[in-house]
Amino acid sequence: MSVPLLDVNAQNLPLEDELKAVFEKVLRSGRFILGEEVEAFEKECAAELGTKHAISISSGTDALIIALMALGIGPGDEVICPSFTFFATAGSVYRTGATPVFCDVCPVCFGIDVESAESKITSRTKAIIPVHLFGQSSDLDSVKEFAKEHGLHVIEDVAQSFGATYKGRGCGTIGDIGCYSFFPSKNLGGFGDGGLVTTEDDELARKLLHLRNHGMHPKYYHSVVGGNFRMDALQCALLRVKLKHVGEYAAGRLRNAACYQEALSKLPGVVQASEADCGCIEGQAAKLADQDVRLILPVAYGHNGHVWNQFTLRVPGEGRREALRAHLTAKGIGCEIYYPVSMHRQECFAGLPAHALSNCGVSDTLSSEVISIPVYAELTTAQLDEVIAAIASFTD
Ligand SMILES: *Cc1c(COP(=O)(O)O)cnc(C)c1O
């Protein structure tokens, strides 16, 4: 039996009848752009996430771009973002004409390292983008305090963390704007591209709505240049069906992550990352130096509601991550490297100013050590056992 990294059919096909009915309803309505399905989806997302305004957007990438646009960020501005993230975080900043300035991340929670961000501040810095990577919140108290001190906007990249919480509050509702994605592999996975922005600020919500539709108001009058950032009515209608289950999906992922932690931590040389080492790769390395550490398991911090978009192991030692990848692949276990090249090493950013690219050593370490294994909600006990057995039989 092989175990894929993700099985979208296992989640979608049990809803097939309901999805088909909804498709038919939209088909027959003849309304495909904006309208009642879009508004209903937005209202339901706002309720689910505990936010005042939720505005659907064409993709998670576009959610980041429109958030930056609404905050007036553009040429001459700098935006600090973590180097260890998916490309869209940085690409969006670049596409507004602003400069992405990369800082390092925490080796334990994979979130933005505010001390590193502090070293990247210039008179041009306008915003910071904490990315809640793999389903877990960044250290938002530190980010907020840092942003306040330097007068920065906070854009939360919640693409991988729909439904995650930080100290009991919803991720994406704590900064100025939260940006979500409904790409099929995300925790609320759609049937194509889609995204969402959230904000508690009425004025920002007005700007975002305006920018989503070419900056047009009233019809055919444009006081600002926006774009077509709309999400399809069909996509909204289909996602309304899945939104009702998003809590179950997260619970399934949490259950699978707990199962891995329980089983894998019993294997020789496997250690659990510790919340106490947050932010400190030297501290963590020193603590692990006298043990023969073969694998480091991810950890959910006590104050975070982790939604486990990925279950990401670290495999220290030259070439060992590649060896584990080959071993798992040979056994039919899906795995992937999120992400093999940090942003400060990307060819397209090579021309950025030196301070934008410096001192991201933890990101380099992580990009050489991480590997993600299947954690999707619908994994069966037999599949989980197979993944565990495959890792147990890795002896390199
Ligand atoms: C997926 C993702 C995005 C982009 O979302 P799309 O909907 O694919 O455009 C942005 N940031 C992060 C961290 C992501 O994982």
The ligand as an SDF file (V2000), in Angstrom:
LIG
                    3D

 15 15  0  0  0  0  0  0  0  0999 V2000
    0.1060   28.7760   -0.4580 C   0  0  0  0  0  0  0  0  0  0  0  0
    0.7900   29.9370    0.1310 C   0  0  0  0  0  0  0  0  0  0  0  0
    0.6070   31.2330   -0.3610 C   0  0  0  0  0  0  0  0  0  0  0  0
   -0.0960   31.5280   -1.6590 C   0  0  0  0  0  0  0  0  0  0  0  0
   -1.3620   31.0660   -1.8060 O   0  0  0  0  0  0  0  0  0  0  0  0
   -1.9620   30.7470   -3.2670 P   0  0  0  0  0  0  0  0  0  0  0  0
   -3.4290   30.6090   -3.0090 O   0  0  0  0  0  0  0  0  0  0  0  0
   -1.3300   29.5070   -3.7590 O   0  0  0  0  0  0  0  0  0  0  0  0
   -1.6800   31.9160   -4.1520 O   0  0  0  0  0  0  0  0  0  0  0  0
    1.1960   32.2800    0.3190 C   0  0  0  0  0  0  0  0  0  0  0  0
    1.9440   32.0760    1.4070 N   0  0  0  0  0  0  0  0  0  0  0  0
    2.1630   30.8460    1.9090 C   0  0  0  0  0  0  0  0  0  0  0  0
    2.9890   30.6850    3.1370 C   0  0  0  0  0  0  0  0  0  0  0  0
    1.6090   29.7250    1.2730 C   0  0  0  0  0  0  0  0  0  0  0  0
    1.8400   28.5070    1.7590 O   0  0  0  0  0  0  0  0  0  0  0  0
  1  2  1  0
  2  3  1  0
  2 14  2  0
  3  4  1  0
  3 10  2  0
  4  5  1  0
  5  6  1  0
  6  7  2  0
  6  8  1  0
  6  9  1  0
 10 11  1  0
 11 12  2  0
 12 13  1  0
 12 14  1  0
 14 15  1  0
M  END
$$$$
